[in-house]
Amino acid sequence: MTVHFNYNSRLGISVPELDVEWEYLSPETQAHILEKWEEIRGDIPDRIKELEVKINYLQEQLNEEDEFYQSCKINSQIAELASIINDLWIWYRTGEHVEVKVHS
């Protein structure tokens, strides 16, 4: 097959990796990929909610932190989680408007 869904530990989801350009895939293969992607894509909002809970917890810690070095460390953790959320939203929108016409 010309696509693999590989688990991305940073994002917490599997993402597609194509060996060839989308346009060169058969309509049947495109449909298969989109079907699999929709299953994965459906889990992204829940993954984002998990990360938002972690951010909220870290923000509470930050509000109580008096040590500058520790505050910087917590800010860095929050920024990384926010970056992951941003990337997940990009992946969520990927394929949103793609349609495949399978010829019978």
Chimera marker file (.cmm) of the C-alpha trace (Angstrom):
<marker_set name="trace">
<marker id="1" x="0.000" y="0.000" z="0.000" r="1" g="1" b="0" radius="0.5"/>
<marker id="2" x="1.150" y="3.546" z="-0.596" r="1" g="1" b="0" radius="0.5"/>
<marker id="3" x="0.033" y="4.938" z="2.758" r="1" g="1" b="0" radius="0.5"/>
<marker id="4" x="0.987" y="4.106" z="6.298" r="1" g="1" b="0" radius="0.5"/>
<marker id="5" x="-0.624" y="5.381" z="9.460" r="1" g="1" b="0" radius="0.5"/>
<marker id="6" x="2.193" y="5.862" z="11.952" r="1" g="1" b="0" radius="0.5"/>
<marker id="7" x="1.664" y="6.697" z="15.592" r="1" g="1" b="0" radius="0.5"/>
<marker id="8" x="2.998" y="10.118" z="16.527" r="1" g="1" b="0" radius="0.5"/>
<marker id="9" x="3.779" y="10.077" z="20.238" r="1" g="1" b="0" radius="0.5"/>
<marker id="10" x="3.881" y="13.874" z="20.462" r="1" g="1" b="0" radius="0.5"/>
<marker id="11" x="0.378" y="14.236" z="19.038" r="1" g="1" b="0" radius="0.5"/>
<marker id="12" x="-1.012" y="11.058" z="20.560" r="1" g="1" b="0" radius="0.5"/>
<marker id="13" x="-2.609" y="9.957" z="17.276" r="1" g="1" b="0" radius="0.5"/>
<marker id="14" x="-1.636" y="8.062" z="14.147" r="1" g="1" b="0" radius="0.5"/>
<marker id="15" x="-0.988" y="10.237" z="11.116" r="1" g="1" b="0" radius="0.5"/>
<marker id="16" x="-0.918" y="9.240" z="7.441" r="1" g="1" b="0" radius="0.5"/>
<marker id="17" x="2.329" y="9.106" z="5.509" r="1" g="1" b="0" radius="0.5"/>
<marker id="18" x="1.915" y="8.795" z="1.764" r="1" g="1" b="0" radius="0.5"/>
<marker id="19" x="4.561" y="7.227" z="-0.466" r="1" g="1" b="0" radius="0.5"/>
<marker id="20" x="3.123" y="8.975" z="-3.537" r="1" g="1" b="0" radius="0.5"/>
<marker id="21" x="1.150" y="12.145" z="-4.244" r="1" g="1" b="0" radius="0.5"/>
<marker id="22" x="-2.571" y="11.975" z="-3.421" r="1" g="1" b="0" radius="0.5"/>
<marker id="23" x="-3.555" y="12.567" z="-7.061" r="1" g="1" b="0" radius="0.5"/>
<marker id="24" x="-1.731" y="9.401" z="-8.165" r="1" g="1" b="0" radius="0.5"/>
<marker id="25" x="-3.674" y="7.118" z="-5.836" r="1" g="1" b="0" radius="0.5"/>
<marker id="26" x="-6.628" y="5.194" z="-7.191" r="1" g="1" b="0" radius="0.5"/>
<marker id="27" x="-10.064" y="6.398" z="-6.101" r="1" g="1" b="0" radius="0.5"/>
<marker id="28" x="-10.520" y="3.143" z="-4.178" r="1" g="1" b="0" radius="0.5"/>
<marker id="29" x="-7.264" y="3.682" z="-2.282" r="1" g="1" b="0" radius="0.5"/>
<marker id="30" x="-8.189" y="7.305" z="-1.583" r="1" g="1" b="0" radius="0.5"/>
<marker id="31" x="-11.551" y="6.153" z="-0.208" r="1" g="1" b="0" radius="0.5"/>
<marker id="32" x="-9.842" y="3.588" z="2.020" r="1" g="1" b="0" radius="0.5"/>
<marker id="33" x="-7.412" y="6.183" z="3.360" r="1" g="1" b="0" radius="0.5"/>
<marker id="34" x="-10.185" y="8.698" z="4.029" r="1" g="1" b="0" radius="0.5"/>
<marker id="35" x="-12.244" y="6.059" z="5.833" r="1" g="1" b="0" radius="0.5"/>
<marker id="36" x="-9.322" y="5.206" z="8.120" r="1" g="1" b="0" radius="0.5"/>
<marker id="37" x="-8.486" y="8.897" z="8.597" r="1" g="1" b="0" radius="0.5"/>
<marker id="38" x="-12.074" y="9.726" z="9.621" r="1" g="1" b="0" radius="0.5"/>
<marker id="39" x="-11.815" y="7.127" z="12.403" r="1" g="1" b="0" radius="0.5"/>
<marker id="40" x="-8.607" y="8.722" z="13.671" r="1" g="1" b="0" radius="0.5"/>
<marker id="41" x="-9.841" y="12.272" z="13.088" r="1" g="1" b="0" radius="0.5"/>
<marker id="42" x="-12.858" y="11.593" z="15.294" r="1" g="1" b="0" radius="0.5"/>
<marker id="43" x="-10.547" y="11.088" z="18.281" r="1" g="1" b="0" radius="0.5"/>
<marker id="44" x="-8.755" y="14.431" z="17.886" r="1" g="1" b="0" radius="0.5"/>
<marker id="45" x="-11.272" y="16.593" z="19.817" r="1" g="1" b="0" radius="0.5"/>
<marker id="46" x="-11.002" y="14.231" z="22.804" r="1" g="1" b="0" radius="0.5"/>
<marker id="47" x="-7.206" y="14.380" z="22.628" r="1" g="1" b="0" radius="0.5"/>
<marker id="48" x="-7.387" y="18.192" z="22.586" r="1" g="1" b="0" radius="0.5"/>
<marker id="49" x="-9.643" y="18.163" z="25.660" r="1" g="1" b="0" radius="0.5"/>
<marker id="50" x="-7.084" y="15.978" z="27.489" r="1" g="1" b="0" radius="0.5"/>
<marker id="51" x="-4.349" y="18.476" z="26.709" r="1" g="1" b="0" radius="0.5"/>
<marker id="52" x="-6.513" y="21.423" z="27.757" r="1" g="1" b="0" radius="0.5"/>
<marker id="53" x="-7.046" y="19.766" z="31.160" r="1" g="1" b="0" radius="0.5"/>
<marker id="54" x="-3.264" y="19.481" z="31.526" r="1" g="1" b="0" radius="0.5"/>
<marker id="55" x="-2.835" y="23.143" z="30.547" r="1" g="1" b="0" radius="0.5"/>
<marker id="56" x="-5.436" y="24.229" z="33.110" r="1" g="1" b="0" radius="0.5"/>
<marker id="57" x="-3.626" y="22.242" z="35.798" r="1" g="1" b="0" radius="0.5"/>
<marker id="58" x="-0.296" y="23.789" z="34.851" r="1" g="1" b="0" radius="0.5"/>
<marker id="59" x="-1.831" y="27.273" z="34.860" r="1" g="1" b="0" radius="0.5"/>
<marker id="60" x="-3.049" y="26.673" z="38.405" r="1" g="1" b="0" radius="0.5"/>
<marker id="61" x="0.477" y="25.637" z="39.370" r="1" g="1" b="0" radius="0.5"/>
<marker id="62" x="1.874" y="28.714" z="37.665" r="1" g="1" b="0" radius="0.5"/>
<marker id="63" x="-0.450" y="30.999" z="39.611" r="1" g="1" b="0" radius="0.5"/>
<marker id="64" x="0.931" y="29.624" z="42.876" r="1" g="1" b="0" radius="0.5"/>
<marker id="65" x="4.593" y="29.410" z="41.831" r="1" g="1" b="0" radius="0.5"/>
<marker id="66" x="6.968" y="31.955" z="43.337" r="1" g="1" b="0" radius="0.5"/>
<marker id="67" x="10.257" y="30.641" z="41.973" r="1" g="1" b="0" radius="0.5"/>
<marker id="68" x="11.208" y="32.231" z="38.643" r="1" g="1" b="0" radius="0.5"/>
<marker id="69" x="13.026" y="29.173" z="37.229" r="1" g="1" b="0" radius="0.5"/>
<marker id="70" x="10.074" y="26.897" z="38.013" r="1" g="1" b="0" radius="0.5"/>
<marker id="71" x="7.653" y="29.447" z="36.510" r="1" g="1" b="0" radius="0.5"/>
<marker id="72" x="9.683" y="29.423" z="33.293" r="1" g="1" b="0" radius="0.5"/>
<marker id="73" x="9.606" y="25.637" z="33.234" r="1" g="1" b="0" radius="0.5"/>
<marker id="74" x="5.821" y="25.548" z="33.678" r="1" g="1" b="0" radius="0.5"/>
<marker id="75" x="5.387" y="28.220" z="30.974" r="1" g="1" b="0" radius="0.5"/>
<marker id="76" x="7.475" y="26.098" z="28.637" r="1" g="1" b="0" radius="0.5"/>
<marker id="77" x="5.291" y="23.065" z="29.333" r="1" g="1" b="0" radius="0.5"/>
<marker id="78" x="2.148" y="25.083" z="28.670" r="1" g="1" b="0" radius="0.5"/>
<marker id="79" x="3.603" y="26.401" z="25.403" r="1" g="1" b="0" radius="0.5"/>
<marker id="80" x="4.464" y="22.880" z="24.237" r="1" g="1" b="0" radius="0.5"/>
<marker id="81" x="0.968" y="21.596" z="25.009" r="1" g="1" b="0" radius="0.5"/>
<marker id="82" x="-0.548" y="24.591" z="23.185" r="1" g="1" b="0" radius="0.5"/>
<marker id="83" x="1.683" y="23.826" z="20.203" r="1" g="1" b="0" radius="0.5"/>
<marker id="84" x="0.457" y="20.230" z="20.170" r="1" g="1" b="0" radius="0.5"/>
<marker id="85" x="-3.158" y="21.443" z="20.272" r="1" g="1" b="0" radius="0.5"/>
<marker id="86" x="-2.464" y="23.751" z="17.336" r="1" g="1" b="0" radius="0.5"/>
<marker id="87" x="-0.946" y="20.873" z="15.347" r="1" g="1" b="0" radius="0.5"/>
<marker id="88" x="-3.893" y="18.631" z="16.205" r="1" g="1" b="0" radius="0.5"/>
<marker id="89" x="-6.328" y="21.263" z="14.906" r="1" g="1" b="0" radius="0.5"/>
<marker id="90" x="-4.340" y="21.423" z="11.663" r="1" g="1" b="0" radius="0.5"/>
<marker id="91" x="-4.554" y="17.640" z="11.331" r="1" g="1" b="0" radius="0.5"/>
<marker id="92" x="-8.270" y="17.760" z="12.222" r="1" g="1" b="0" radius="0.5"/>
<marker id="93" x="-8.937" y="20.099" z="9.294" r="1" g="1" b="0" radius="0.5"/>
<marker id="94" x="-6.826" y="17.947" z="6.941" r="1" g="1" b="0" radius="0.5"/>
<marker id="95" x="-9.048" y="16.075" z="4.540" r="1" g="1" b="0" radius="0.5"/>
<marker id="96" x="-12.124" y="17.920" z="5.740" r="1" g="1" b="0" radius="0.5"/>
<marker id="97" x="-13.090" y="18.985" z="2.228" r="1" g="1" b="0" radius="0.5"/>
<marker id="98" x="-11.642" y="16.093" z="0.229" r="1" g="1" b="0" radius="0.5"/>
<marker id="99" x="-14.081" y="14.058" z="-1.771" r="1" g="1" b="0" radius="0.5"/>
<marker id="100" x="-13.418" y="10.871" z="-3.652" r="1" g="1" b="0" radius="0.5"/>
<marker id="101" x="-15.462" y="9.660" z="-6.577" r="1" g="1" b="0" radius="0.5"/>
<marker id="102" x="-15.257" y="5.897" z="-6.965" r="1" g="1" b="0" radius="0.5"/>
<marker id="103" x="-16.197" y="4.680" z="-10.426" r="1" g="1" b="0" radius="0.5"/>
<marker id="104" x="-18.359" y="1.582" z="-10.469" r="1" g="1" b="0" radius="0.5"/>
<link id1="1" id2="2" r="1" g="1" b="0" radius="0.2"/>
<link id1="2" id2="3" r="1" g="1" b="0" radius="0.2"/>
<link id1="3" id2="4" r="1" g="1" b="0" radius="0.2"/>
<link id1="4" id2="5" r="1" g="1" b="0" radius="0.2"/>
<link id1="5" id2="6" r="1" g="1" b="0" radius="0.2"/>
<link id1="6" id2="7" r="1" g="1" b="0" radius="0.2"/>
<link id1="7" id2="8" r="1" g="1" b="0" radius="0.2"/>
<link id1="8" id2="9" r="1" g="1" b="0" radius="0.2"/>
<link id1="9" id2="10" r="1" g="1" b="0" radius="0.2"/>
<link id1="10" id2="11" r="1" g="1" b="0" radius="0.2"/>
<link id1="11" id2="12" r="1" g="1" b="0" radius="0.2"/>
<link id1="12" id2="13" r="1" g="1" b="0" radius="0.2"/>
<link id1="13" id2="14" r="1" g="1" b="0" radius="0.2"/>
<link id1="14" id2="15" r="1" g="1" b="0" radius="0.2"/>
<link id1="15" id2="16" r="1" g="1" b="0" radius="0.2"/>
<link id1="16" id2="17" r="1" g="1" b="0" radius="0.2"/>
<link id1="17" id2="18" r="1" g="1" b="0" radius="0.2"/>
<link id1="18" id2="19" r="1" g="1" b="0" radius="0.2"/>
<link id1="19" id2="20" r="1" g="1" b="0" radius="0.2"/>
<link id1="20" id2="21" r="1" g="1" b="0" radius="0.2"/>
<link id1="21" id2="22" r="1" g="1" b="0" radius="0.2"/>
<link id1="22" id2="23" r="1" g="1" b="0" radius="0.2"/>
<link id1="23" id2="24" r="1" g="1" b="0" radius="0.2"/>
<link id1="24" id2="25" r="1" g="1" b="0" radius="0.2"/>
<link id1="25" id2="26" r="1" g="1" b="0" radius="0.2"/>
<link id1="26" id2="27" r="1" g="1" b="0" radius="0.2"/>
<link id1="27" id2="28" r="1" g="1" b="0" radius="0.2"/>
<link id1="28" id2="29" r="1" g="1" b="0" radius="0.2"/>
<link id1="29" id2="30" r="1" g="1" b="0" radius="0.2"/>
<link id1="30" id2="31" r="1" g="1" b="0" radius="0.2"/>
<link id1="31" id2="32" r="1" g="1" b="0" radius="0.2"/>
<link id1="32" id2="33" r="1" g="1" b="0" radius="0.2"/>
<link id1="33" id2="34" r="1" g="1" b="0" radius="0.2"/>
<link id1="34" id2="35" r="1" g="1" b="0" radius="0.2"/>
<link id1="35" id2="36" r="1" g="1" b="0" radius="0.2"/>
<link id1="36" id2="37" r="1" g="1" b="0" radius="0.2"/>
<link id1="37" id2="38" r="1" g="1" b="0" radius="0.2"/>
<link id1="38" id2="39" r="1" g="1" b="0" radius="0.2"/>
<link id1="39" id2="40" r="1" g="1" b="0" radius="0.2"/>
<link id1="40" id2="41" r="1" g="1" b="0" radius="0.2"/>
<link id1="41" id2="42" r="1" g="1" b="0" radius="0.2"/>
<link id1="42" id2="43" r="1" g="1" b="0" radius="0.2"/>
<link id1="43" id2="44" r="1" g="1" b="0" radius="0.2"/>
<link id1="44" id2="45" r="1" g="1" b="0" radius="0.2"/>
<link id1="45" id2="46" r="1" g="1" b="0" radius="0.2"/>
<link id1="46" id2="47" r="1" g="1" b="0" radius="0.2"/>
<link id1="47" id2="48" r="1" g="1" b="0" radius="0.2"/>
<link id1="48" id2="49" r="1" g="1" b="0" radius="0.2"/>
<link id1="49" id2="50" r="1" g="1" b="0" radius="0.2"/>
<link id1="50" id2="51" r="1" g="1" b="0" radius="0.2"/>
<link id1="51" id2="52" r="1" g="1" b="0" radius="0.2"/>
<link id1="52" id2="53" r="1" g="1" b="0" radius="0.2"/>
<link id1="53" id2="54" r="1" g="1" b="0" radius="0.2"/>
<link id1="54" id2="55" r="1" g="1" b="0" radius="0.2"/>
<link id1="55" id2="56" r="1" g="1" b="0" radius="0.2"/>
<link id1="56" id2="57" r="1" g="1" b="0" radius="0.2"/>
<link id1="57" id2="58" r="1" g="1" b="0" radius="0.2"/>
<link id1="58" id2="59" r="1" g="1" b="0" radius="0.2"/>
<link id1="59" id2="60" r="1" g="1" b="0" radius="0.2"/>
<link id1="60" id2="61" r="1" g="1" b="0" radius="0.2"/>
<link id1="61" id2="62" r="1" g="1" b="0" radius="0.2"/>
<link id1="62" id2="63" r="1" g="1" b="0" radius="0.2"/>
<link id1="63" id2="64" r="1" g="1" b="0" radius="0.2"/>
<link id1="64" id2="65" r="1" g="1" b="0" radius="0.2"/>
<link id1="65" id2="66" r="1" g="1" b="0" radius="0.2"/>
<link id1="66" id2="67" r="1" g="1" b="0" radius="0.2"/>
<link id1="67" id2="68" r="1" g="1" b="0" radius="0.2"/>
<link id1="68" id2="69" r="1" g="1" b="0" radius="0.2"/>
<link id1="69" id2="70" r="1" g="1" b="0" radius="0.2"/>
<link id1="70" id2="71" r="1" g="1" b="0" radius="0.2"/>
<link id1="71" id2="72" r="1" g="1" b="0" radius="0.2"/>
<link id1="72" id2="73" r="1" g="1" b="0" radius="0.2"/>
<link id1="73" id2="74" r="1" g="1" b="0" radius="0.2"/>
<link id1="74" id2="75" r="1" g="1" b="0" radius="0.2"/>
<link id1="75" id2="76" r="1" g="1" b="0" radius="0.2"/>
<link id1="76" id2="77" r="1" g="1" b="0" radius="0.2"/>
<link id1="77" id2="78" r="1" g="1" b="0" radius="0.2"/>
<link id1="78" id2="79" r="1" g="1" b="0" radius="0.2"/>
<link id1="79" id2="80" r="1" g="1" b="0" radius="0.2"/>
<link id1="80" id2="81" r="1" g="1" b="0" radius="0.2"/>
<link id1="81" id2="82" r="1" g="1" b="0" radius="0.2"/>
<link id1="82" id2="83" r="1" g="1" b="0" radius="0.2"/>
<link id1="83" id2="84" r="1" g="1" b="0" radius="0.2"/>
<link id1="84" id2="85" r="1" g="1" b="0" radius="0.2"/>
<link id1="85" id2="86" r="1" g="1" b="0" radius="0.2"/>
<link id1="86" id2="87" r="1" g="1" b="0" radius="0.2"/>
<link id1="87" id2="88" r="1" g="1" b="0" radius="0.2"/>
<link id1="88" id2="89" r="1" g="1" b="0" radius="0.2"/>
<link id1="89" id2="90" r="1" g="1" b="0" radius="0.2"/>
<link id1="90" id2="91" r="1" g="1" b="0" radius="0.2"/>
<link id1="91" id2="92" r="1" g="1" b="0" radius="0.2"/>
<link id1="92" id2="93" r="1" g="1" b="0" radius="0.2"/>
<link id1="93" id2="94" r="1" g="1" b="0" radius="0.2"/>
<link id1="94" id2="95" r="1" g="1" b="0" radius="0.2"/>
<link id1="95" id2="96" r="1" g="1" b="0" radius="0.2"/>
<link id1="96" id2="97" r="1" g="1" b="0" radius="0.2"/>
<link id1="97" id2="98" r="1" g="1" b="0" radius="0.2"/>
<link id1="98" id2="99" r="1" g="1" b="0" radius="0.2"/>
<link id1="99" id2="100" r="1" g="1" b="0" radius="0.2"/>
<link id1="100" id2="101" r="1" g="1" b="0" radius="0.2"/>
<link id1="101" id2="102" r="1" g="1" b="0" radius="0.2"/>
<link id1="102" id2="103" r="1" g="1" b="0" radius="0.2"/>
<link id1="103" id2="104" r="1" g="1" b="0" radius="0.2"/>
</marker_set>
